[in-house]
Amino acid sequence: MTRQQIWQKMTAHLDLPLLAGMALLMVASLLTLYSASDHSFERVMAQSANILVGLCCLWVVANLPLHYLMRTAVPIYVLGIVLLIGVALFGEISHGARRWLNIGVATIQPSELMKVGVPLMMAWYFEKYETSLSLKNYVVAALLLLLPVGLIARQPDLGTALLISASGFYVLFLAGLSWRVMGGLFVAAVASAPLMWSMLHDYQRHRIEMLFDPTQDALGKGYHTIQGMIAVGSGGILGKGYLNGTQTHLDFLPERTTDFIFAVYSEEFGLVGNLILLAIYFFVISRGFVITANASTYFTRLMAGSITLTFATYAFVNMGMVSGILPIVGVPLPLISYGGTSMLTLLLGFGMLMSIQTHKKLVKS
């Protein structure tokens, strides 16, 4: 077998345009992380290992025929629910939240698994009843969504709960939920806002209040928002130059390798760099929509659309909170922020997208 044949075999189920866009974002991740971590080569190597493991998982998932993806829906969902219950009963408490579970060989965050498990389960359910969908099916699907969201919200982890809610809503929307019902849900959500406000923890209410006037507690609860806005704005048109960000290297910017890595990038590369980054994100998201449009089955359309829209939501929410137009909710910048669990989850989702693109026939389970 020649090298060309080996290469063709290895890349047969990879979508190379999508992979190229992702690769650019991951290169940006390593470059920005090196600056954000004060030139920590160890942190860059750790992120490189996260990327390598994630790409291996992506390749495995991309090579799975679609009927295997369908068969994993129920086991992944049930496993995720069991792990979330385990977190509620035995989870480790860190910074006032119970989000992690020690399973002996590692400490995991089960809510990350549900970012894939929830839309996968809902798409499987709608595929099963595709020919006879009724309002009852949408109610059941909503319950499949609300169960994990409720368990995650009580940890508390409102940011992840809202993003998983968004991924589930996208499946409902793509499955044909009527505009009348969505309008009714919106009105109900607005009407219940006072009740929801009273149920929030104090720190969650403070984050929303800081969105409107972070200067009322500039050195406390509004500090993250103010420093993020200063870093983004101080980059100007061309930025201060790579490794020359003052907000970053004088330790004003908090969480600069994770949630606020976009502020580091903005300060050093400026508006021009941000436009380039947005163009790459737009390319990746557009490619996801192309795969969605070309999907050959109901299940694959729902999954591809949900994965793509969720990825776009993550990017928008992170950039919005760093720029001061959304509350701080602890959402990483996809494919750029430091972190193994989020990187693995994202690349598993992109592996599913590539499987949908390259496996056109679905054998129902």
C-alpha positions in Angstrom: 0.0 0.0 0.0 1.5 3.4 -1.0 1.6 6.5 1.1 -1.1 8.1 -1.0 -3.4 5.1 -0.4 -2.7 5.1 3.3 -3.5 8.9 3.4 -6.7 8.4 1.5 -7.8 5.6 3.8 -7.0 7.7 6.9 -8.8 10.7 5.7 -11.7 9.0 3.9 -14.2 10.0 6.6 -12.7 13.4 7.5 -14.2 16.6 6.1 -11.0 18.4 5.2 -12.5 22.0 4.8 -14.0 21.7 8.3 -10.8 20.2 9.7 -8.8 23.1 8.2 -11.0 25.7 9.9 -10.8 23.9 13.2 -7.0 23.6 12.9 -6.7 27.4 12.5 -8.6 27.9 15.7 -6.5 25.3 17.6 -3.3 27.0 16.4 -4.7 30.3 17.6 -5.4 28.5 20.9 -1.8 27.4 21.4 -0.4 30.8 20.4 -2.7 32.8 22.7 -2.4 30.3 25.6 1.4 30.7 25.5 1.0 34.5 26.1 -1.9 34.1 28.5 0.0 31.7 30.7 3.0 33.9 31.0 5.0 31.8 28.5 4.2 28.5 30.2 5.5 25.8 27.8 4.0 23.2 30.2 0.5 24.7 29.8 0.9 24.7 26.0 2.0 21.1 26.0 -0.9 20.1 28.1 -3.3 21.8 25.7 -1.5 20.1 22.8 -2.2 16.8 24.5 -5.8 17.7 25.0 -6.1 18.5 21.2 -4.3 15.3 20.2 -6.6 13.1 22.4 -9.6 15.0 21.0 -8.5 14.6 17.4 -8.1 10.8 17.9 -11.6 10.6 19.3 -12.9 12.8 16.4 -11.3 10.4 13.9 -12.9 7.3 15.6 -16.3 8.9 15.7 -16.0 10.2 12.1 -15.4 6.6 11.0 -18.4 5.2 12.8 -21.3 4.5 10.5 -24.4 6.5 11.3 -26.5 3.6 12.6 -23.8 3.2 15.3 -24.2 6.8 16.3 -27.9 6.3 16.7 -27.3 3.2 18.9 -25.1 5.2 21.2 -27.9 7.8 21.9 -29.7 6.0 24.7 -26.6 4.5 26.5 -24.8 7.9 26.5 -27.9 9.7 27.8 -28.6 7.2 30.5 -24.9 7.1 31.5 -25.0 10.9 31.7 -28.1 11.0 33.9 -26.6 8.4 36.2 -23.3 10.4 36.5 -25.3 13.6 37.2 -27.2 11.8 40.0 -23.8 10.6 41.3 -22.5 14.2 41.3 -25.6 15.3 43.3 -25.0 12.5 45.9 -21.2 12.1 46.0 -19.7 14.9 43.9 -16.7 17.0 45.0 -17.4 20.6 46.1 -15.2 23.3 44.6 -15.8 27.1 44.9 -19.2 26.4 46.4 -20.4 24.2 43.5 -20.8 20.4 43.3 -19.9 19.7 39.6 -17.2 17.1 39.7 -17.2 13.3 40.3 -14.3 11.2 41.3 -14.5 7.8 39.5 -11.3 6.5 40.9 -9.0 6.8 37.8 -10.0 10.4 37.1 -12.2 13.3 38.2 -14.8 14.1 35.6 -17.5 16.7 34.9 -20.5 14.8 33.7 -22.3 17.9 32.5 -19.9 18.1 29.6 -21.0 14.7 28.4 -24.6 15.9 28.2 -23.6 18.6 25.7 -23.5 15.7 23.2 -25.8 13.3 25.0 -28.9 15.5 25.1 -29.2 16.5 21.4 -28.2 13.0 20.4 -31.0 11.5 22.5 -33.5 14.0 21.3 -32.6 13.5 17.7 -32.9 9.7 18.2 -36.3 10.1 19.7 -37.6 12.3 16.9 -36.2 9.9 14.3 -38.1 7.1 16.0 -41.4 9.0 15.6 -40.7 10.9 12.5 -43.8 9.7 10.6 -46.3 10.4 13.4 -45.1 13.5 15.2 -47.6 15.1 17.5 -47.5 17.6 20.4 -47.1 14.7 22.8 -43.7 13.9 21.2 -42.5 17.4 21.6 -43.6 17.3 25.3 -41.7 14.0 25.8 -38.6 15.5 24.1 -38.8 18.6 26.3 -38.9 16.3 29.4 -35.8 14.5 28.1 -34.1 17.9 28.0 -35.4 19.3 31.3 -34.2 16.3 33.4 -30.4 16.8 32.9 -30.8 20.6 32.8 -32.5 20.5 36.2 -29.7 18.3 37.6 -27.0 20.6 36.2 -28.7 23.8 37.4 -28.8 22.6 41.0 -25.1 22.0 41.1 -25.2 25.0 40.5 -23.9 25.5 37.0 -26.3 27.9 35.3 -24.1 28.6 32.3 -23.8 25.0 31.3 -27.5 24.4 32.0 -28.5 27.3 29.7 -26.2 26.1 26.9 -27.5 22.5 27.1 -31.0 24.0 27.1 -30.1 25.9 23.9 -28.8 22.7 22.2 -32.0 20.9 23.1 -34.1 23.8 21.9 -32.3 23.7 18.5 -33.4 20.1 18.1 -37.0 21.0 18.9 -36.9 23.9 16.5 -35.3 21.8 13.7 -37.8 19.1 14.4 -40.6 21.4 13.4 -41.9 22.9 16.7 -44.5 25.5 15.6 -43.9 29.2 15.9 -47.1 29.5 17.9 -45.8 27.1 20.5 -42.4 28.9 20.6 -44.2 32.2 21.0 -46.2 30.8 23.9 -43.1 29.5 25.5 -41.4 32.9 25.2 -44.4 34.7 26.8 -44.4 32.1 29.6 -40.6 32.6 30.1 -41.1 36.4 30.3 -44.0 36.0 32.7 -42.1 33.7 35.0 -39.0 36.0 35.1 -39.7 37.3 38.6 -40.0 33.8 39.9 -36.8 32.7 38.2 -35.0 35.7 39.6 -36.0 34.7 43.1 -34.7 31.2 42.5 -31.2 32.4 41.5 -28.3 32.3 43.8 -27.0 35.6 45.1 -23.8 35.4 42.9 -25.9 34.7 39.8 -28.1 37.8 40.5 -25.0 39.9 41.1 -23.6 38.8 37.7 -26.7 40.0 35.9 -26.7 43.3 37.9 -23.1 43.9 37.0 -24.0 43.7 33.3 -25.9 47.0 33.6 -23.4 48.8 35.8 -20.2 46.9 36.7 -18.7 50.1 38.2 -21.0 49.8 41.3 -18.6 47.2 42.6 -15.5 47.7 40.4 -13.1 45.8 42.7 -15.5 43.0 43.5 -18.3 41.5 41.5 -17.8 43.9 38.6 -14.1 43.3 38.3 -14.1 40.6 35.7 -16.5 42.5 33.4 -14.5 45.8 33.7 -11.1 44.1 33.1 -12.4 42.2 30.1 -13.8 45.3 28.5 -10.6 47.3 29.1 -8.5 44.5 27.5 -10.7 44.2 24.5 -10.9 48.0 24.0 -7.2 48.7 24.6 -6.2 46.5 21.7 -7.3 49.2 19.2 -7.1 48.5 15.5 -3.9 46.5 15.3 -3.4 45.4 18.9 -0.4 45.8 21.2 1.5 43.0 19.6 2.0 39.4 20.4 3.1 38.8 24.0 2.8 42.6 24.7 -0.7 42.7 26.3 -0.4 44.8 29.5 -3.7 43.8 31.0 -2.6 40.2 30.7 1.0 40.4 31.8 0.5 42.8 34.6 -2.1 40.3 36.1 -5.1 42.6 35.8 -7.1 40.1 33.6 -8.7 37.2 35.5 -9.2 33.6 34.2 -7.1 34.6 31.2 -6.3 31.0 30.0 -9.9 29.9 30.1 -13.1 32.1 30.1 -11.3 35.3 29.3 -8.8 34.1 26.7 -10.6 36.2 24.1 -9.7 39.3 26.0 -6.0 38.3 25.8 -6.3 37.7 22.0 -8.2 41.0 21.5 -5.6 43.1 23.4 -2.7 41.7 21.4 -4.2 41.4 17.9 -6.8 44.2 18.0 -9.8 44.7 15.8 -8.1 43.3 12.7 -7.2 40.1 14.6 -10.7 39.8 15.9 -12.1 40.1 12.4 -9.8 37.3 11.2 -10.9 35.1 14.2 -14.6 35.8 13.5 -14.0 35.0 9.8 -12.6 31.6 10.8 -15.5 30.9 13.2 -17.9 32.0 10.4 -16.3 29.5 8.0 -16.5 26.6 10.5 -20.1 27.4 11.3 -21.0 27.8 7.6 -19.4 24.5 6.8 -21.6 23.0 9.6 -24.7 24.4 7.9 -23.6 23.0 4.6 -23.3 19.5 6.2 -26.7 20.0 7.8 -28.3 21.0 4.5 -26.8 17.9 2.8 -27.8 15.5 5.5 -29.6 12.5 4.1 -31.9 11.7 7.0 -34.1 13.3 9.7 -31.8 12.2 12.5 -28.6 13.5 10.8 -30.2 16.9 10.0 -31.3 17.3 13.6 -27.9 16.3 15.0 -25.8 18.4 12.5 -28.0 21.5 12.9 -27.9 21.2 16.7 -24.1 20.7 16.8 -23.5 23.7 14.5 -25.9 26.1 16.2 -24.6 25.1 19.7 -21.0 25.8 18.6 -22.1 29.2 17.3 -23.9 29.9 20.6 -20.8 29.0 22.7 -18.6 31.4 20.6 -21.2 34.2 20.8 -21.8 33.9 24.5 -18.1 33.8 25.4 -17.3 36.8 23.2 -20.4 38.6 24.5 -19.6 38.1 28.2 -15.9 39.2 27.7 -17.0 42.3 25.8 -19.5 43.2 28.5 -22.8 42.7 26.5 -23.7 39.5 28.3 -23.5 38.4 32.0 -20.5 36.4 33.1 -21.6 32.7 32.9 -18.3 30.8 32.7 -18.4 29.6 29.1 -15.1 28.8 27.4 -14.3 30.1 23.9 -14.7 27.0 21.8 -11.5 25.3 20.5 -9.4 28.1 22.0 -9.8 28.2 25.8 -7.6 25.9 27.8 -9.4 22.7 29.0 -9.4 19.0 28.2 -13.1 18.2 28.9 -14.5 21.0 26.7 -12.0 20.3 23.9 -12.9 16.6 23.9 -16.7 17.3 23.9 -16.4 19.8 21.0 -14.2 17.4 18.9 -16.6 14.5 19.5 -19.4 16.8 18.1 -17.3 17.6 15.1 -16.5 13.9 14.6 -20.3 13.4 14.4 -20.6 16.1 11.8 -17.9 14.5 9.7 -19.6 11.1 10.0 -22.8 12.7 8.9 -21.1 14.2 5.9 -19.2 11.1 4.8 -21.7 8.4 5.6 -24.7 9.1 3.5 -26.8 6.0 4.2 -28.4 5.4 7.6 -29.4 1.9 8.7 -32.1 2.4 11.3 -31.4 0.6 14.6 
